[in-house]
Amino acid sequence: MQPRILDYFRDRGLEGLTWLVPSSGFMFAMAMAAAVIVFLWRLKRTSLSVDRGLTGAIVAAIAAIVGTRLFYLLAHGAILRLSPIEWFGQQGTGSWGVYIGAMLGLAAYLKLVKESPWPYLDALASVACLATFFGRWGCLLAGCDFGRVTSLPWAVRYPHGSSAYIAQIASGALRPGAPLSLPTHPLPIYLSLNGLVLFIVLSAIFYRTRHRPGTTLAAFWLLYGVTRFGWEFLRDPAAGGAVSGLSIPQWMSLVALGIAVAIYLLKPKGMADLPTGGRPG
């Protein structure tokens, strides 16, 4: 999609503005940076240790990078047929690996330094969907995670050579030589806006339930799992959507619901000494 946006500017004599069009990598980096910044800000406003949070955020970011690759390899059955050296030599990521990796990494670090992970995981869960909001625009620019063909007026068409274009040619739905793909559901935009709504909702939950550690964390997995399950019906099979039954993201959505239930059962019932100061933000 990025090439098509760049061509739009060039065709209108606006070459000087092409630098404003970000790359998908830039959007993914922005997603991580935005989540870390707001995470640390929330720790400060709720009197949690920013120093612990900063180190934990670095560990979580590394764990997220490793997690997204491992999830992709597992989901595509490549982890056993490739050597560990080859694991990071192929393209492909999975957002579920980001969430699971980041939260496990943060929890492991806090356990290591003998700090209760629950309030920090709640803070991370409250900002995780902010990363989704920015990151899914990166998916749109990269041309991945495209939706099924639709006639809706807000459908998007991908340029020649994009994943959607190639998939539609291969399936016979699109004639070779067509300038653009068939119109598809802008699934990355749907998921981005879904992330923004969940960020707002989870922020409110976080500030209202800080005295009940684990509540925001459970709410994240519950709300994200339910909403993601529904949106995945619009994913094209060539982009990982289901041909029949459920897709891998939908199975992971069900796993997310299981994680939410497990957190609800395992989380502490309350912490009398947990700071409750700070204003919503």
N, C-alpha and C positions, 0 to 999 in steps of 0.2 A: 504493500500500500504506500510506503514511503516514496518509491519512484513515481507513482501516479501523482502524488501531491507535489513533488518537485517539478514534474512536467507541467502541472497546472500553473505554477508560478512562472516557469520559463515561457510558456505559450502566451502569457500576458505581459511579457517584457519585465517581469519582476525578479530577474535573476539575483538582484542584490538582497532579496528577502529569503532566499532559499536556506540560508544559515539558520533561520528561525525554526525550520522543520527538524525536530529532534530525531535521533536514531532510536531504534528499539532498545539498544543497550543503554542509552542515556536514560530512557524512561524507566527501565528496570533499576538502574542505579538510583534514580530519583525516588522510586518507590521505597527502596531500602532506607535511604537517607531520611525521607520524611517520617517513616515509622520510627526510626531510632530517635530523631529529634523530639517528636511528640512524646515518645515513651519516656525519655529522660526528663522532659518538662513535667510530665505527670508525676513522676517519682518525686521531683522537687516540691510540687504543690501538695503532695500528700505526705511529706516528711519522711519518705523512704530514702535510702542511701543512693545518691546519684553516682558516687564512686563505684559502688557495687553494681549499679545498673549499667554504667558505661562499660565496665569490663564484661559484664554479662551480655551486653548487647553485641560486643565484638565476638564473643564466643558463639552467641546465637546466630550472628551473620555468617560465620564460617560454617556452622552446623547446617544452616539453611542452604548454603551453596552445595555442600556435600549431599545433603538430603534430597535436593531437587534432582541431582544427577542419579543418585541411587534409586530414587522412585521411578524415574524414567526408564532406567535399565531393567528394573524389576517388572514394570508394567509391560515392557516390550520383550521380555524374556531374554535379554541380552547379557544379564549379569553373570550367567553361567557359561555362556559360549565365548565371552571375551575375557582377556586377561585384565587384571587390575590396572595395568598401564594403559590399556585401551579404553577403560571406563570413561576417562575424561578426554578422550580424543575424538569423540563423536558429538555431533550437535543433538540437542534435545533436552528439555527440562520438564518438570512436572510440579505444578503449584502446590499440590498436596505435600510433596516432599519439603517445600519451603516451610510450611506451617508446622509440620511435625518435627522437622529438624531443628528449627529455631526454638521451639518450646522445650524440646528435650535437651538441647544444648544449654539453654538458660537454666533449666531445672538442675542439670548435672553440675554446672558451675556453682550455683548457690548451695547445693548440698555439700559440695567440696569445701566451701568456706564456712559451712555450718550456719547458713542463713536460711530462714524459712522461705521456700520458693513461692508459696501461694500468692502473697500480695504482689510480687513482681510479675508472676505469670498472669495475674488479673490485669495488671497494667499493660503487659504486652498484648494480651488478647483484646484489650480495648482499642488498640491502634493497628492490629493486624490487617483489618479491612481497609485502612488508609493506604497500605501498600498495594492492596488489590486494586484500588481506584486508579492509582498511577500505573501500576504494572500492566493492567489490561490494555491501556493505550499503547504500550510497547508491543503487545500481541497484535493489535490492529496494524501497527506500522510494519511489523514483521510479516504480516499476512498469514499468521497461524491461527488456530482455534476458530476457523470460519464457520458460519452457520449454514443451515440448509437453504436451498433455493426458495425464494419467496417473491411474491408480487407486491409486497407492501411498499408504500412510497418512500420509506426511509431505508430501504435495502441498500447495501453497498456492493459495488462491483470491483473486483480485483484486477490488476493489470496483467498483461501478457507475461508468462513466466512465473507467476505467483503460485503458491501451493493450491489455492482454490482453482485457478485457471488450469493447471496441469491435471488436477483430479477430475475436473469436469470434461476435459478432452479425453482422458483415459476411460471414463465411464460412457462416453458417447453422447453426453448431454450437451456438449458444446462443440461446434464445428471447428476444425483446425483453421487457424488464421484469423479467428475472431479477435477484435481489438481488446475486448475486456471479457471477464468472466460473466456468467449469468448472475443476476442480482441475488444476494444472499442475506439472511438475517445478520445484522451486525452484532454477533454474539459477544465479541470483546467489549463493545460499548454497553450492552446489557449487563455484563458481569462487572464492568467498571462502576456503573451507576448503582448496581446492587451493593458493591463494596462501600460506596459512599453512604448509602442509607444505613447499612449495618454499622459503619463507623459511628454515625450519629447515635444510633440506638444503643450500641455497646458502650459508648462514652457515658450516656445517661445512666446505664445500669452500673457502670464502674463507680461513678460518684455517689450513687445511692446505696450501694451494697458493699462498700469497702470493709465494713465491720463483719462481713460474712465471706472470708477468703474462699476462693474457688468458684464463687457465683458467676463472675464475669467470664471466667475461663470456660465454665460449663455452658454458659449462654452463647459464647462464640461458636463452639462446636455444634450446638443445637441449631442456632439460626443459620450459620453458614451451611451446614449440612442440608437443612430443609430447602433453603433457597437455591443452592447449587444443584440439588437433585432436580428441581423443576426446570431451571434454565437449560440443563443438559439435553432435554428433549429437542432443543433447537440446534444442536451441534450436528454438523455434517458427518456422516460415517467416515469419510476420508480424513477428517480431522479428529477422529477418536470418538465420534458419536456411535450410538448403538445401531446395528443393522436389525437385530431382533433382541428381545430381552432388555437387559440393562447394560450401559456402557461402564467402563472402568471408573470414570469420575462419579457415576451414580452409585456404584458399589462402594466407593470411598465415602460418598455422602452418608450411606448407611453406617459405615464404620465410624464416621464422625458422630452420629447419633449415639452409637455405643460408647464412644469416648465421653460424651456429655453425661450419660447415665453413670459411667464409672467414676467420673470426677465428682458428681453429686453424692455418690455413696462413700467415696474415700476422703473428700475434703473435710477439714476440721469444722466443727459446728460454730466456732466463733473464736475470736482472739481479743481478750479484754484490753490488751496493751497495743493493739494495732492503731496507728494514728488515723484520725478521721478528719483532720483539718484540711483546709484548702477549698477552693471554689471550683465549680465545674469549668472545664475549658476544652 
